Amino acid sequence: MEYIVLKGQNRLAGEVNINGAKNAAVAIIPAALLVNDICVIDNLPNVEDIYCLIDMLTRLGAKCEFRDRHCLVIDSRGLTFQPATYESVMKIRASYYLLGMMLGRFKKAEVALPGGCNFGTRPIDQHIKGFEALGAKVTIEHGMVKAVADELVGTNIYMDVVSVGATINIMLAAVYAKGVTVIENAAKEPHIVDTANFLNKLGAKIKGAGTDVIKVTGVEKLSGGEYTIIPDQIEAGTYMIAAAVTHGDVIVKNIIPKHMDSLSAKLQEMNCQIEEGDDYIRVTAGHNLVGVNLKTMSYPGFPTDLQPQMSALLSTCNGDTSVITETVWDNRFQYVNELKRLGCNITVEGRVAVIEGASCLTGAEVKATDLRAGAALIIAGLASSGETKISNVKYIDRGYEDVENKLKSLGANIRRIEE
Ligand code: EPU
């Protein structure tokens, strides 16, 4: 079993490069299968979720080859219709994008229900609502979501909840639909814009991505093309928080600073200094950090995927009380019990966590309960005295490329061991 072992309280300083956005990549890779051609996708993060997805694509008959560590060539000319089984869906939940892709390309889809996960139920009713509105008949049989349509016809779809997955999935299904599909109350996350830009580069006609009304005018054909994925907003945010928790001075490079606005504002409220360049943010933090309250929201609000890392940071604001309200997921505080092992003083009631900042956190053995929970344990470990040993590293590897080497280059005492 692999562990990440950290000796905390080193001040981080220097520069760190951010990789491509995982959540854009897991949408763009299935989107590439809409084309009966070759797509070249660059700036892919080298993380486990991507390998799981490539494995699924290969089973469907696509040929995937890495041109280099971050550049994937996908040839989907040999793609055949095949169900995506529970085994593969359990490995990566974003495999629900295969539903939209299959429906768009084959007018039928069969993908196992994603089920629940460590931070709440993960319904796909809004995805299904969108597919049905486009004219598909959707059934759930023996744990498989099956969709079939004679033809898909554009229409107005009003989303009852703001959902990243449903917005992208409906876009994928609507690309070849007849006429115009209008998605209202759409999610606005940067990876939605990135997926739309990718599809437009292949010949799709999608307008309004990044606003809450997206218009997809159906086309008859897409062609292959090359595309470079945007930087990862959540990876960038995690290193910004790491800089703050160690009272460090870190330049987080190769990012889109605008995507970081909600976090930058919070860190400034905590007394961090934020300097923005065209493609970097420098975070400088002293010992005068103060607690703040925050509420997670869909973009451009504060991202739920940085909420656990912020809990760890706020736990170090000695003498201050902070309140975090989680509005996106119904159960995203499961990691709190692990943070408590490091001395964090957090009380959770429903969707609200009250954090009492401590003078010092102390290293311990802990377990990552999901990807961002794992990142929060690293953040807390960086601030702790003594040694922190994190198990379930596989979760962290799903979304962070080379995390221990990046942190080591900034001055952290961190290593990966196998026991
Ligand atoms: N929801 C519904 N019905 C639906 C879909 C969603 O009620 O049909 C609810 C969910 O239960 C949740 C909320 O809507 O309460 C938002 O869910 P959304 O669909 O936006 O989430 P997602 O697409 O499944 C993506 C990211 C998550 C991130 C959320 C929210 C990917 C692959 N995953 O999930 O990222 O937390 O958006 O921003 O893009 C992560 O990277 O660690 C991660 C979990």
Residues whose N, C-alpha, C, O or C-beta is under 5 A from the ligand:
A	BS01	EPU	N23 A94 T121 R122 P123 I124 D125 Q126 H127 V161 V162 S163 V164 G165 A166 T304 D305 V328 W329 L371 R372
